[in-house]
Amino acid sequence: MLWCRCGVLLVLCVCPLASLIMSPCPSGCCCPRPGFLVLCESLGLRSLPRSVPLSTSALSVARNELCNVDHLLRPFSGLQELSLSHNLLPRFPRGLPPSLESLLLQENRITYITTGALRQLGNLTRLDLEDNRIRAIQPGALQGLNKLQVLTLKGNKLTSLPLNLPPSLTHLDLSANCISVLDLPSLSALVNLQVLKINSNCLRSVPESAFDGLPRLRSVDLTNNLWVCECDILYLYRWLLSGRLRMATDLVCSEPVHLAHRLLLNLSVVAICPHVLKPNERTHQLTEAPTVTPNSWSQDAAVEVLSKAAPEPRVLSEHYSLETLTYEECLSLNKTQTVSPPALKTTISPPDGSQKCRDNITGHYPQFDATSAEGTRSVLSTNREAA
């Protein structure tokens, strides 16, 4: 009974090995799993090997001299992983099998991606286009990739965020491009994004609420950009200080000149944006000043502070009347008009006709003598002291 069991196990083990040995492997290639995994790397190939089994599920022809593979891989209906990296492809390959889940195209010569280039690749979960020469991605070129999770566009010549990025993305690498503005509609659609790399670009600021619509974001790299440390960067400044994410915070200012080469988070809000202090707050600070020393302040500055600290008095016109001049204002006016005592005479000459009309409209003029003048002066002095 034991021998029978061993014989059955031996047959089960030998038959698969025999089938693997019988599967062909292209000349010069490495086939750890013939018929499933085929590696034909660094062979100087200018065309695809002809004897690759059609049942292959993972194929790498990286580090060769391939210039055109259009429609040559369509028969590989079960191909899931394909690496064409480090070749000489001038454009995105056409006619790839729809079964692909991982496509590696880094370090080629691709300059643009058209709308229909990836139309049949709805099963892709990973697309690597690092270190190409991509200047433009047509709107909608990536829209149909509803399963795409990892997109790498590092080291290209993009000047803006690609439009219509698939919401399924979890990792997006846009580092080492020429991106100067973050497109809010494209960014806010990435509700599943966890890792964002946009370092080594030309960003000067981040739009208000740029990252607020990304609930799963946990890592961001924004280093090596052209940050302008002025009022427009306050959103990013406060967002970094919140410490909600694991990210590099050593962002260096490039402008303005007096803040160049300084770390953003080492600056104060007032240093970044002096206008952040509202006008009413400035007035409140000035009114709280305990004293004003004329020696340390100019006359104009002291008048400005006092005018803000105290309620503005009513401006008196040059032509006074009973309707516009109150008694208190008259007393204060008397006090401000200084009269030197030696100029006062002991005798007062009778007033002329116009003065008589102003003093007594009934025509009975008061009698003036030295005694009455002295009494008048005492009354005036008493009124001044009371005022």
Secondary structure by P-SEA (a helix, b strand, c coil): caaaaaaaaaaaaaaaaaaaaaccccccccccccccbbbbcccccccccccccccccbbbbcccccccccccccccccccbbbbcccccccccccccccccbbbbccccccccccccccccccccbbbbccccccccccccccccccccbbbbcccccccccccccccccbbbbcccccccccaaaaaacccccbbbbccccccccccccccccccccccccccccccccccaaaaaaaaacccccccccccccccccccccccccccccccccccccaaaaaaaaaaccccccccccaaaaaaaaaaacccccccccccccccccaaaaaaaaaaccccccccccccccccaaaaaaaccccccccccaaaaaaaaaaaaaaaaac
